[in-house]
Amino acid sequence: MAKRILIVDDSSIMRKMIKQTLQMEGHSVIGEAKNGKDAVEIYKDLNPDIVTMDITMREMDGFSAAKEILSLDPDANVIFLSNLDEEKYSQEAKRIGAKGYINKHSTKDIVDLITKL
C-alpha cells in the first residue's frame, strides 16, 4: 500500500535521492523539509503516514523535531535516515519512539521498513 511521506534532510541532493527511491516504489512524497523546525510545521499541515528524518540539521535537529512531532501525535511513524554512527544514535532514536534507524544510503532497507509500517 502506498504511503504518504514527508522527507526531512538538510541536503537537497539527499532529499531528491530519497524521493526518487520512494516514488519508484509507488509511495507519494507529500512534503519536504530542510530542517526540523520546518518539518514540525509541515507535519501539522499534511499529517503524513511516515516521516524520514535526518539527524544533523540547522535550526532544529532531527531528534528535537521527532520529539515534538511525537508529542503532537504519539502514533507518528518517524524513521531516522543518517550516516552517523548507528550504534551511538540508534539507541537515542528508539528512546524517542522512532520506528527505525537506517543508513540513508541503504535504499533497500529504507523501502523494506516503509513497506512494513
KOLGU-4560 file (N, C-alpha, C; in nm, 3 decimals, padded with zeros to 5 digits):
<recs>
<n_xx: 00.083 n_yy: -00.118 n_zz: 00.000 ca_xx: 00.000 ca_yy: 00.000 ca_zz: 00.000 c_xx: 00.088 c_yy: 00.125 c_zz: 00.000 mol: A seq: 1 type: MET>
<n_xx: 00.056 n_yy: 00.219 n_zz: -00.084 ca_xx: 00.135 ca_yy: 00.342 ca_zz: -00.097 c_xx: 00.123 c_yy: 00.426 c_zz: 00.031 mol: A seq: 2 type: ALA>
<n_xx: 00.234 n_yy: 00.481 n_zz: 00.073 ca_xx: 00.237 ca_yy: 00.566 ca_zz: 00.192 c_xx: 00.257 c_yy: 00.711 c_zz: 00.150 mol: A seq: 3 type: LYS>
<n_xx: 00.205 n_yy: 00.802 n_zz: 00.233 ca_xx: 00.225 ca_yy: 00.947 ca_zz: 00.215 c_xx: 00.341 c_yy: 00.986 c_zz: 00.306 mol: A seq: 4 type: ARG>
<n_xx: 00.449 n_yy: 01.038 n_zz: 00.247 ca_xx: 00.574 ca_yy: 01.054 ca_zz: 00.320 c_xx: 00.624 c_yy: 01.198 c_zz: 00.319 mol: A seq: 5 type: ILE>
<n_xx: 00.676 n_yy: 01.240 n_zz: 00.433 ca_xx: 00.745 ca_yy: 01.368 ca_zz: 00.449 c_xx: 00.894 c_yy: 01.336 c_zz: 00.462 mol: A seq: 6 type: LEU>
<n_xx: 00.976 n_yy: 01.396 n_zz: 00.376 ca_xx: 01.120 ca_yy: 01.376 ca_zz: 00.379 c_xx: 01.186 c_yy: 01.497 c_zz: 00.444 mol: A seq: 7 type: ILE>
<n_xx: 01.267 n_yy: 01.472 n_zz: 00.547 ca_xx: 01.335 ca_yy: 01.581 ca_zz: 00.618 c_xx: 01.486 c_yy: 01.556 c_zz: 00.611 mol: A seq: 8 type: VAL>
<n_xx: 01.556 n_yy: 01.644 n_zz: 00.541 ca_xx: 01.702 ca_yy: 01.635 ca_zz: 00.528 c_xx: 01.752 c_yy: 01.771 c_zz: 00.484 mol: A seq: 9 type: ASP>
<n_xx: 01.866 n_yy: 01.813 n_zz: 00.540 ca_xx: 01.919 ca_yy: 01.944 ca_zz: 00.503 c_xx: 01.987 c_yy: 01.944 c_zz: 00.366 mol: A seq: 10 type: ASP>
<n_xx: 02.011 n_yy: 01.828 n_zz: 00.310 ca_xx: 02.074 ca_yy: 01.817 ca_zz: 00.178 c_xx: 01.967 c_yy: 01.800 c_zz: 00.070 mol: A seq: 11 type: SER>
<n_xx: 01.960 n_yy: 01.894 n_zz: -00.022 ca_xx: 01.862 ca_yy: 01.883 ca_zz: -00.130 c_xx: 01.891 c_yy: 01.762 c_zz: -00.219 mol: A seq: 12 type: SER>
<n_xx: 02.018 n_yy: 01.729 n_zz: -00.234 ca_xx: 02.055 ca_yy: 01.612 ca_zz: -00.315 c_xx: 02.004 c_yy: 01.484 c_zz: -00.247 mol: A seq: 13 type: ILE>
<n_xx: 02.019 n_yy: 01.477 n_zz: -00.116 ca_xx: 01.972 ca_yy: 01.358 ca_zz: -00.044 c_xx: 01.820 c_yy: 01.350 c_zz: -00.048 mol: A seq: 14 type: MET>
<n_xx: 01.752 n_yy: 01.464 n_zz: -00.030 ca_xx: 01.605 ca_yy: 01.463 ca_zz: -00.039 c_xx: 01.561 c_yy: 01.411 c_zz: -00.176 mol: A seq: 15 type: ARG>
<n_xx: 01.629 n_yy: 01.456 n_zz: -00.280 ca_xx: 01.594 ca_yy: 01.413 ca_zz: -00.416 c_xx: 01.616 c_yy: 01.262 c_zz: -00.434 mol: A seq: 16 type: LYS>
<n_xx: 01.727 n_yy: 01.211 n_zz: -00.382 ca_xx: 01.757 ca_yy: 01.069 ca_zz: -00.394 c_xx: 01.653 c_yy: 00.984 c_zz: -00.320 mol: A seq: 17 type: MET>
<n_xx: 01.620 n_yy: 01.024 n_zz: -00.197 ca_xx: 01.521 ca_yy: 00.951 ca_zz: -00.119 c_xx: 01.385 c_yy: 00.958 c_zz: -00.188 mol: A seq: 18 type: ILE>
<n_xx: 01.350 n_yy: 01.076 n_zz: -00.237 ca_xx: 01.222 ca_yy: 01.094 ca_zz: -00.305 c_xx: 01.211 c_yy: 01.002 c_zz: -00.427 mol: A seq: 19 type: LYS>
<n_xx: 01.315 n_yy: 00.999 n_zz: -00.509 ca_xx: 01.313 ca_yy: 00.915 ca_zz: -00.628 c_xx: 01.298 c_yy: 00.768 c_zz: -00.590 mol: A seq: 20 type: GLN>
<n_xx: 01.372 n_yy: 00.725 n_zz: -00.489 ca_xx: 01.365 ca_yy: 00.586 ca_zz: -00.444 c_xx: 01.223 c_yy: 00.550 c_zz: -00.400 mol: A seq: 21 type: THR>
<n_xx: 01.163 n_yy: 00.637 n_zz: -00.319 ca_xx: 01.029 ca_yy: 00.608 ca_zz: -00.266 c_xx: 00.922 c_yy: 00.613 c_zz: -00.375 mol: A seq: 22 type: LEU>
<n_xx: 00.934 n_yy: 00.710 n_zz: -00.465 ca_xx: 00.836 ca_yy: 00.720 ca_zz: -00.573 c_xx: 00.845 c_yy: 00.601 c_zz: -00.668 mol: A seq: 23 type: GLN>
<n_xx: 00.965 n_yy: 00.550 n_zz: -00.691 ca_xx: 00.980 ca_yy: 00.432 ca_zz: -00.776 c_xx: 00.910 c_yy: 00.310 c_zz: -00.715 mol: A seq: 24 type: MET>
<n_xx: 00.893 n_yy: 00.312 n_zz: -00.583 ca_xx: 00.825 ca_yy: 00.203 ca_zz: -00.513 c_xx: 00.675 c_yy: 00.229 c_zz: -00.498 mol: A seq: 25 type: GLU>
<n_xx: 00.628 n_yy: 00.340 n_zz: -00.556 ca_xx: 00.485 ca_yy: 00.370 ca_zz: -00.555 c_xx: 00.436 c_yy: 00.456 c_zz: -00.441 mol: A seq: 26 type: GLY>
<n_xx: 00.529 n_yy: 00.507 n_zz: -00.359 ca_xx: 00.489 ca_yy: 00.592 ca_zz: -00.248 c_xx: 00.477 c_yy: 00.737 c_zz: -00.295 mol: A seq: 27 type: HIS>
<n_xx: 00.403 n_yy: 00.815 n_zz: -00.217 ca_xx: 00.380 ca_yy: 00.955 ca_zz: -00.251 c_xx: 00.456 c_yy: 01.044 c_zz: -00.152 mol: A seq: 28 type: SER>
<n_xx: 00.548 n_yy: 01.125 n_zz: -00.204 ca_xx: 00.619 ca_yy: 01.221 ca_zz: -00.119 c_xx: 00.535 c_yy: 01.349 c_zz: -00.119 mol: A seq: 29 type: VAL>
<n_xx: 00.471 n_yy: 01.374 n_zz: -00.005 ca_xx: 00.377 ca_yy: 01.487 ca_zz: 00.002 c_xx: 00.440 c_yy: 01.614 c_zz: 00.055 mol: A seq: 30 type: ILE>
<n_xx: 00.564 n_yy: 01.603 n_zz: 00.105 ca_xx: 00.631 ca_yy: 01.721 ca_zz: 00.156 c_xx: 00.779 c_yy: 01.697 c_zz: 00.178 mol: A seq: 31 type: GLY>
<n_xx: 00.853 n_yy: 01.807 n_zz: 00.180 ca_xx: 00.996 ca_yy: 01.803 ca_zz: 00.206 c_xx: 01.031 c_yy: 01.918 c_zz: 00.299 mol: A seq: 32 type: GLU>
<n_xx: 01.127 n_yy: 01.893 n_zz: 00.390 ca_xx: 01.173 ca_yy: 01.998 ca_zz: 00.481 c_xx: 01.325 c_yy: 01.991 c_zz: 00.490 mol: A seq: 33 type: ALA>
<n_xx: 01.387 n_yy: 02.108 n_zz: 00.506 ca_xx: 01.533 ca_yy: 02.113 ca_zz: 00.515 c_xx: 01.583 c_yy: 02.124 c_zz: 00.658 mol: A seq: 34 type: LYS>
<n_xx: 01.491 n_yy: 02.132 n_zz: 00.755 ca_xx: 01.530 ca_yy: 02.134 ca_zz: 00.896 c_xx: 01.413 c_yy: 02.087 c_zz: 00.982 mol: A seq: 35 type: ASN>
<n_xx: 01.442 n_yy: 02.062 n_zz: 01.107 ca_xx: 01.341 ca_yy: 02.010 ca_zz: 01.197 c_xx: 01.227 c_yy: 02.106 c_zz: 01.224 mol: A seq: 36 type: GLY>
<n_xx: 01.258 n_yy: 02.234 n_zz: 01.230 ca_xx: 01.154 ca_yy: 02.334 ca_zz: 01.255 c_xx: 01.049 c_yy: 02.331 c_zz: 01.144 mol: A seq: 37 type: LYS>
<n_xx: 01.095 n_yy: 02.331 n_zz: 01.020 ca_xx: 01.003 ca_yy: 02.323 ca_zz: 00.907 c_xx: 00.927 c_yy: 02.190 c_zz: 00.908 mol: A seq: 38 type: ASP>
<n_xx: 00.995 n_yy: 02.083 n_zz: 00.947 ca_xx: 00.933 ca_yy: 01.950 ca_zz: 00.949 c_xx: 00.812 c_yy: 01.947 c_zz: 01.042 mol: A seq: 39 type: ALA>
<n_xx: 00.825 n_yy: 02.008 n_zz: 01.158 ca_xx: 00.714 ca_yy: 02.009 ca_zz: 01.254 c_xx: 00.594 c_yy: 02.083 c_zz: 01.195 mol: A seq: 40 type: VAL>
<n_xx: 00.620 n_yy: 02.198 n_zz: 01.134 ca_xx: 00.510 ca_yy: 02.276 ca_zz: 01.075 c_xx: 00.444 c_yy: 02.201 c_zz: 00.959 mol: A seq: 41 type: GLU>
<n_xx: 00.526 n_yy: 02.140 n_zz: 00.875 ca_xx: 00.471 ca_yy: 02.065 ca_zz: 00.761 c_xx: 00.395 c_yy: 01.944 c_zz: 00.811 mol: A seq: 42 type: ILE>
<n_xx: 00.445 n_yy: 01.878 n_zz: 00.915 ca_xx: 00.374 ca_yy: 01.763 ca_zz: 00.971 c_xx: 00.234 c_yy: 01.804 c_zz: 01.017 mol: A seq: 43 type: TYR>
<n_xx: 00.225 n_yy: 01.917 n_zz: 01.086 ca_xx: 00.095 ca_yy: 01.965 ca_zz: 01.134 c_xx: -00.002 c_yy: 01.987 c_zz: 01.018 mol: A seq: 44 type: LYS>
<n_xx: 00.048 n_yy: 02.042 n_zz: 00.908 ca_xx: -00.037 ca_yy: 02.074 ca_zz: 00.792 c_xx: -00.076 c_yy: 01.950 c_zz: 00.712 mol: A seq: 45 type: ASP>
<n_xx: 00.017 n_yy: 01.857 n_zz: 00.694 ca_xx: -00.004 ca_yy: 01.747 ca_zz: 00.599 c_xx: -00.036 c_yy: 01.612 c_zz: 00.663 mol: A seq: 46 type: LEU>
<n_xx: -00.001 n_yy: 01.593 n_zz: 00.790 ca_xx: -00.025 ca_yy: 01.467 ca_zz: 00.859 c_xx: 00.015 c_yy: 01.345 c_zz: 00.776 mol: A seq: 47 type: ASN>
<n_xx: 00.144 n_yy: 01.334 n_zz: 00.742 ca_xx: 00.190 ca_yy: 01.221 ca_zz: 00.659 c_xx: 00.184 c_yy: 01.088 c_zz: 00.733 mol: A seq: 48 type: PRO>
<n_xx: 00.187 n_yy: 00.980 n_zz: 00.657 ca_xx: 00.189 ca_yy: 00.846 ca_zz: 00.717 c_xx: 00.325 c_yy: 00.817 c_zz: 00.780 mol: A seq: 49 type: ASP>
<n_xx: 00.431 n_yy: 00.869 n_zz: 00.717 ca_xx: 00.568 ca_yy: 00.841 ca_zz: 00.761 c_xx: 00.653 c_yy: 00.967 c_zz: 00.743 mol: A seq: 50 type: ILE>
<n_xx: 00.748 n_yy: 00.987 n_zz: 00.836 ca_xx: 00.846 ca_yy: 01.094 ca_zz: 00.825 c_xx: 00.984 c_yy: 01.030 c_zz: 00.821 mol: A seq: 51 type: VAL>
<n_xx: 01.063 n_yy: 01.059 n_zz: 00.716 ca_xx: 01.203 ca_yy: 01.019 ca_zz: 00.717 c_xx: 01.281 c_yy: 01.139 c_zz: 00.768 mol: A seq: 52 type: THR>
<n_xx: 01.364 n_yy: 01.119 n_zz: 00.870 ca_xx: 01.425 ca_yy: 01.230 ca_zz: 00.941 c_xx: 01.577 c_yy: 01.217 c_zz: 00.947 mol: A seq: 53 type: MET>
<n_xx: 01.647 n_yy: 01.320 n_zz: 00.900 ca_xx: 01.791 ca_yy: 01.330 ca_zz: 00.918 c_xx: 01.816 c_yy: 01.372 c_zz: 01.064 mol: A seq: 54 type: ASP>
<n_xx: 01.938 n_yy: 01.360 n_zz: 01.111 ca_xx: 01.967 ca_yy: 01.400 ca_zz: 01.249 c_xx: 02.027 c_yy: 01.539 c_zz: 01.257 mol: A seq: 55 type: ILE>
<n_xx: 02.136 n_yy: 01.562 n_zz: 01.186 ca_xx: 02.206 ca_yy: 01.690 ca_zz: 01.198 c_xx: 02.153 c_yy: 01.789 c_zz: 01.095 mol: A seq: 56 type: THR>
<n_xx: 02.087 n_yy: 01.893 n_zz: 01.147 ca_xx: 02.033 ca_yy: 02.000 ca_zz: 01.061 c_xx: 02.037 c_yy: 02.130 c_zz: 01.140 mol: A seq: 57 type: MET>
<n_xx: 02.036 n_yy: 02.240 n_zz: 01.067 ca_xx: 02.033 ca_yy: 02.372 ca_zz: 01.131 c_xx: 01.893 c_yy: 02.402 c_zz: 01.184 mol: A seq: 58 type: ARG>
<n_xx: 01.884 n_yy: 02.499 n_zz: 01.270 ca_xx: 01.761 ca_yy: 02.548 ca_zz: 01.333 c_xx: 01.702 c_yy: 02.450 c_zz: 01.433 mol: A seq: 59 type: GLU>
<n_xx: 01.678 n_yy: 02.326 n_zz: 01.393 ca_xx: 01.631 ca_yy: 02.223 ca_zz: 01.486 c_xx: 01.678 c_yy: 02.088 c_zz: 01.433 mol: A seq: 60 type: MET>
<n_xx: 01.748 n_yy: 02.012 n_zz: 01.519 ca_xx: 01.798 ca_yy: 01.882 ca_zz: 01.474 c_xx: 01.685 c_yy: 01.780 c_zz: 01.467 mol: A seq: 61 type: ASP>
<n_xx: 01.714 n_yy: 01.666 n_zz: 01.410 ca_xx: 01.613 ca_yy: 01.563 ca_zz: 01.389 c_xx: 01.557 c_yy: 01.504 c_zz: 01.516 mol: A seq: 62 type: GLY>
<n_xx: 01.641 n_yy: 01.485 n_zz: 01.618 ca_xx: 01.591 ca_yy: 01.430 ca_zz: 01.744 c_xx: 01.490 c_yy: 01.526 c_zz: 01.808 mol: A seq: 63 type: PHE>
<n_xx: 01.522 n_yy: 01.654 n_zz: 01.809 ca_xx: 01.430 ca_yy: 01.753 ca_zz: 01.868 c_xx: 01.299 c_yy: 01.758 c_zz: 01.789 mol: A seq: 64 type: SER>
<n_xx: 01.310 n_yy: 01.755 n_zz: 01.656 ca_xx: 01.190 ca_yy: 01.758 ca_zz: 01.572 c_xx: 01.105 c_yy: 01.634 c_zz: 01.593 mol: A seq: 65 type: ALA>
<n_xx: 01.170 n_yy: 01.518 n_zz: 01.602 ca_xx: 01.095 ca_yy: 01.393 ca_zz: 01.624 c_xx: 01.022 c_yy: 01.397 c_zz: 01.758 mol: A seq: 66 type: ALA>
<n_xx: 01.089 n_yy: 01.446 n_zz: 01.861 ca_xx: 01.024 ca_yy: 01.457 ca_zz: 01.993 c_xx: 00.900 c_yy: 01.545 c_zz: 01.984 mol: A seq: 67 type: LYS>
<n_xx: 00.913 n_yy: 01.657 n_zz: 01.913 ca_xx: 00.799 ca_yy: 01.749 ca_zz: 01.901 c_xx: 00.685 c_yy: 01.687 c_zz: 01.820 mol: A seq: 68 type: GLU>
<n_xx: 00.719 n_yy: 01.621 n_zz: 01.710 ca_xx: 00.617 ca_yy: 01.555 ca_zz: 01.628 c_xx: 00.547 c_yy: 01.446 c_zz: 01.709 mol: A seq: 69 type: ILE>
<n_xx: 00.624 n_yy: 01.366 n_zz: 01.782 ca_xx: 00.566 ca_yy: 01.258 ca_zz: 01.861 c_xx: 00.486 c_yy: 01.311 c_zz: 01.981 mol: A seq: 70 type: LEU>
<n_xx: 00.516 n_yy: 01.430 n_zz: 02.027 ca_xx: 00.435 ca_yy: 01.488 ca_zz: 02.134 c_xx: 00.301 c_yy: 01.536 c_zz: 02.078 mol: A seq: 71 type: SER>
<n_xx: 00.301 n_yy: 01.580 n_zz: 01.951 ca_xx: 00.176 ca_yy: 01.620 ca_zz: 01.884 c_xx: 00.093 c_yy: 01.498 c_zz: 01.845 mol: A seq: 72 type: LEU>
<n_xx: 00.163 n_yy: 01.393 n_zz: 01.801 ca_xx: 00.097 ca_yy: 01.273 ca_zz: 01.751 c_xx: 00.177 c_yy: 01.150 c_zz: 01.794 mol: A seq: 73 type: ASP>
<n_xx: 00.140 n_yy: 01.090 n_zz: 01.908 ca_xx: 00.215 ca_yy: 00.975 ca_zz: 01.959 c_xx: 00.218 c_yy: 00.856 c_zz: 01.862 mol: A seq: 74 type: PRO>
<n_xx: 00.128 n_yy: 00.853 n_zz: 01.765 ca_xx: 00.125 ca_yy: 00.744 ca_zz: 01.667 c_xx: 00.206 c_yy: 00.774 c_zz: 01.541 mol: A seq: 75 type: ASP>
<n_xx: 00.276 n_yy: 00.887 n_zz: 01.539 ca_xx: 00.355 ca_yy: 00.924 ca_zz: 01.421 c_xx: 00.462 c_yy: 00.818 c_zz: 01.392 mol: A seq: 76 type: ALA>
<n_xx: 00.484 n_yy: 00.792 n_zz: 01.265 ca_xx: 00.587 ca_yy: 00.696 ca_zz: 01.221 c_xx: 00.709 c_yy: 00.774 c_zz: 01.174 mol: A seq: 77 type: ASN>
<n_xx: 00.808 n_yy: 00.787 n_zz: 01.261 ca_xx: 00.931 ca_yy: 00.859 ca_zz: 01.229 c_xx: 01.042 c_yy: 00.756 c_zz: 01.211 mol: A seq: 78 type: VAL>
<n_xx: 01.112 n_yy: 00.768 n_zz: 01.098 ca_xx: 01.227 ca_yy: 00.683 ca_zz: 01.069 c_xx: 01.348 c_yy: 00.774 c_zz: 01.052 mol: A seq: 79 type: ILE>
<n_xx: 01.454 n_yy: 00.746 n_zz: 01.126 ca_xx: 01.577 ca_yy: 00.824 ca_zz: 01.110 c_xx: 01.661 c_yy: 00.765 c_zz: 00.998 mol: A seq: 80 type: PHE>
<n_xx: 01.702 n_yy: 00.852 n_zz: 00.905 ca_xx: 01.794 ca_yy: 00.815 ca_zz: 00.799 c_xx: 01.918 c_yy: 00.899 c_zz: 00.819 mol: A seq: 81 type: LEU>
<n_xx: 02.031 n_yy: 00.834 n_zz: 00.843 ca_xx: 02.152 ca_yy: 00.908 ca_zz: 00.875 c_xx: 02.275 c_yy: 00.829 c_zz: 00.837 mol: A seq: 82 type: SER>
<n_xx: 02.386 n_yy: 00.900 n_zz: 00.826 ca_xx: 02.516 ca_yy: 00.837 ca_zz: 00.804 c_xx: 02.596 c_yy: 00.830 c_zz: 00.934 mol: A seq: 83 type: ASN>
<n_xx: 02.539 n_yy: 00.882 n_zz: 01.041 ca_xx: 02.609 ca_yy: 00.886 ca_zz: 01.169 c_xx: 02.617 c_yy: 00.746 c_zz: 01.230 mol: A seq: 84 type: LEU>
<n_xx: 02.707 n_yy: 00.729 n_zz: 01.324 ca_xx: 02.734 ca_yy: 00.602 ca_zz: 01.391 c_xx: 02.605 c_yy: 00.537 c_zz: 01.442 mol: A seq: 85 type: ASP>
<n_xx: 02.570 n_yy: 00.426 n_zz: 01.380 ca_xx: 02.443 ca_yy: 00.360 ca_zz: 01.412 c_xx: 02.435 c_yy: 00.316 c_zz: 01.557 mol: A seq: 86 type: GLU>
<n_xx: 02.543 n_yy: 00.258 n_zz: 01.609 ca_xx: 02.540 ca_yy: 00.211 ca_zz: 01.748 c_xx: 02.511 c_yy: 00.325 c_zz: 01.845 mol: A seq: 87 type: GLU>
<n_xx: 02.572 n_yy: 00.438 n_zz: 01.820 ca_xx: 02.559 ca_yy: 00.552 ca_zz: 01.911 c_xx: 02.420 c_yy: 00.615 c_zz: 01.901 mol: A seq: 88 type: LYS>
<n_xx: 02.369 n_yy: 00.635 n_zz: 01.780 ca_xx: 02.247 ca_yy: 00.713 ca_zz: 01.761 c_xx: 02.119 c_yy: 00.631 c_zz: 01.754 mol: A seq: 89 type: TYR>
<n_xx: 02.128 n_yy: 00.504 n_zz: 01.720 ca_xx: 02.006 ca_yy: 00.424 ca_zz: 01.707 c_xx: 01.937 c_yy: 00.406 c_zz: 01.843 mol: A seq: 90 type: SER>
<n_xx: 02.014 n_yy: 00.400 n_zz: 01.950 ca_xx: 01.954 ca_yy: 00.388 ca_zz: 02.084 c_xx: 01.872 c_yy: 00.512 c_zz: 02.118 mol: A seq: 91 type: GLN>
<n_xx: 01.924 n_yy: 00.629 n_zz: 02.084 ca_xx: 01.850 ca_yy: 00.753 ca_zz: 02.109 c_xx: 01.724 c_yy: 00.757 c_zz: 02.024 mol: A seq: 92 type: GLU>
<n_xx: 01.732 n_yy: 00.712 n_zz: 01.901 ca_xx: 01.616 ca_yy: 00.708 ca_zz: 01.813 c_xx: 01.507 c_yy: 00.619 c_zz: 01.873 mol: A seq: 93 type: ALA>
<n_xx: 01.545 n_yy: 00.503 n_zz: 01.923 ca_xx: 01.448 ca_yy: 00.413 ca_zz: 01.986 c_xx: 01.388 c_yy: 00.475 c_zz: 02.111 mol: A seq: 94 type: LYS>
<n_xx: 01.474 n_yy: 00.539 n_zz: 02.191 ca_xx: 01.427 ca_yy: 00.600 ca_zz: 02.316 c_xx: 01.321 c_yy: 00.706 c_zz: 02.289 mol: A seq: 95 type: ARG>
<n_xx: 01.339 n_yy: 00.782 n_zz: 02.183 ca_xx: 01.244 ca_yy: 00.886 ca_zz: 02.145 c_xx: 01.111 c_yy: 00.826 c_zz: 02.100 mol: A seq: 96 type: ILE>
<n_xx: 01.118 n_yy: 00.708 n_zz: 02.037 ca_xx: 00.997 ca_yy: 00.645 ca_zz: 01.987 c_xx: 00.994 c_yy: 00.629 c_zz: 01.836 mol: A seq: 97 type: GLY>
<n_xx: 01.110 n_yy: 00.643 n_zz: 01.773 ca_xx: 01.119 ca_yy: 00.626 ca_zz: 01.628 c_xx: 01.096 c_yy: 00.480 c_zz: 01.591 mol: A seq: 98 type: ALA>
<n_xx: 01.050 n_yy: 00.458 n_zz: 01.470 ca_xx: 01.021 ca_yy: 00.322 ca_zz: 01.422 c_xx: 01.145 c_yy: 00.255 c_zz: 01.364 mol: A seq: 99 type: LYS>
<n_xx: 01.253 n_yy: 00.332 n_zz: 01.344 ca_xx: 01.374 ca_yy: 00.273 ca_zz: 01.290 c_xx: 01.486 c_yy: 00.373 c_zz: 01.273 mol: A seq: 100 type: GLY>
<n_xx: 01.606 n_yy: 00.320 n_zz: 01.249 ca_xx: 01.726 ca_yy: 00.400 ca_zz: 01.224 c_xx: 01.802 c_yy: 00.326 c_zz: 01.115 mol: A seq: 101 type: TYR>
<n_xx: 01.815 n_yy: 00.389 n_zz: 00.999 ca_xx: 01.874 ca_yy: 00.322 ca_zz: 00.883 c_xx: 01.978 c_yy: 00.415 c_zz: 00.818 mol: A seq: 102 type: ILE>
<n_xx: 02.084 n_yy: 00.355 n_zz: 00.766 ca_xx: 02.180 ca_yy: 00.433 ca_zz: 00.690 c_xx: 02.110 c_yy: 00.488 c_zz: 00.567 mol: A seq: 103 type: ASN>
<n_xx: 02.123 n_yy: 00.618 n_zz: 00.544 ca_xx: 02.046 ca_yy: 00.682 ca_zz: 00.437 c_xx: 02.084 c_yy: 00.635 c_zz: 00.296 mol: A seq: 104 type: LYS>
<n_xx: 02.195 n_yy: 00.564 n_zz: 00.283 ca_xx: 02.233 ca_yy: 00.512 ca_zz: 00.151 c_xx: 02.186 c_yy: 00.368 c_zz: 00.131 mol: A seq: 105 type: HIS>
<n_xx: 02.120 n_yy: 00.312 n_zz: 00.231 ca_xx: 02.073 ca_yy: 00.174 ca_zz: 00.226 c_xx: 01.928 c_yy: 00.172 c_zz: 00.175 mol: A seq: 106 type: SER>
<n_xx: 01.911 n_yy: 00.202 n_zz: 00.047 ca_xx: 01.777 ca_yy: 00.222 ca_zz: -00.008 c_xx: 01.686 c_yy: 00.100 c_zz: 00.008 mol: A seq: 107 type: THR>
<n_xx: 01.741 n_yy: -00.020 n_zz: -00.005 ca_xx: 01.658 ca_yy: -00.139 ca_zz: 00.010 c_xx: 01.602 c_yy: -00.148 c_zz: 00.151 mol: A seq: 108 type: LYS>
<n_xx: 01.684 n_yy: -00.120 n_zz: 00.253 ca_xx: 01.638 ca_yy: -00.124 ca_zz: 00.392 c_xx: 01.532 c_yy: -00.017 c_zz: 00.419 mol: A seq: 109 type: ASP>
<n_xx: 01.550 n_yy: 00.101 n_zz: 00.360 ca_xx: 01.453 ca_yy: 00.209 ca_zz: 00.376 c_xx: 01.318 c_yy: 00.165 c_zz: 00.321 mol: A seq: 110 type: ILE>
<n_xx: 01.320 n_yy: 00.116 n_zz: 00.197 ca_xx: 01.196 ca_yy: 00.073 ca_zz: 00.131 c_xx: 01.131 c_yy: -00.042 c_zz: 00.208 mol: A seq: 111 type: VAL>
<n_xx: 01.211 n_yy: -00.138 n_zz: 00.254 ca_xx: 01.157 ca_yy: -00.252 ca_zz: 00.329 c_xx: 01.086 c_yy: -00.207 c_zz: 00.456 mol: A seq: 112 type: ASP>
<n_xx: 01.148 n_yy: -00.115 n_zz: 00.532 ca_xx: 01.087 ca_yy: -00.069 ca_zz: 00.655 c_xx: 00.959 c_yy: 00.011 c_zz: 00.628 mol: A seq: 113 type: LEU>
<n_xx: 00.962 n_yy: 00.098 n_zz: 00.530 ca_xx: 00.843 ca_yy: 00.177 ca_zz: 00.497 c_xx: 00.728 c_yy: 00.085 c_zz: 00.453 mol: A seq: 114 type: ILE>
<n_xx: 00.760 n_yy: -00.018 n_zz: 00.380 ca_xx: 00.659 ca_yy: -00.112 ca_zz: 00.336 c_xx: 00.595 c_yy: -00.183 c_zz: 00.456 mol: A seq: 115 type: THR>
<n_xx: 00.675 n_yy: -00.212 n_zz: 00.559 ca_xx: 00.625 ca_yy: -00.282 ca_zz: 00.677 c_xx: 00.534 c_yy: -00.195 c_zz: 00.763 mol: A seq: 116 type: LYS>
<n_xx: 00.558 n_yy: -00.065 n_zz: 00.763 ca_xx: 00.481 ca_yy: 00.025 ca_zz: 00.852 c_xx: 00.339 c_yy: 00.048 c_zz: 00.803 mol: A seq: 117 type: LEU>
</recs>
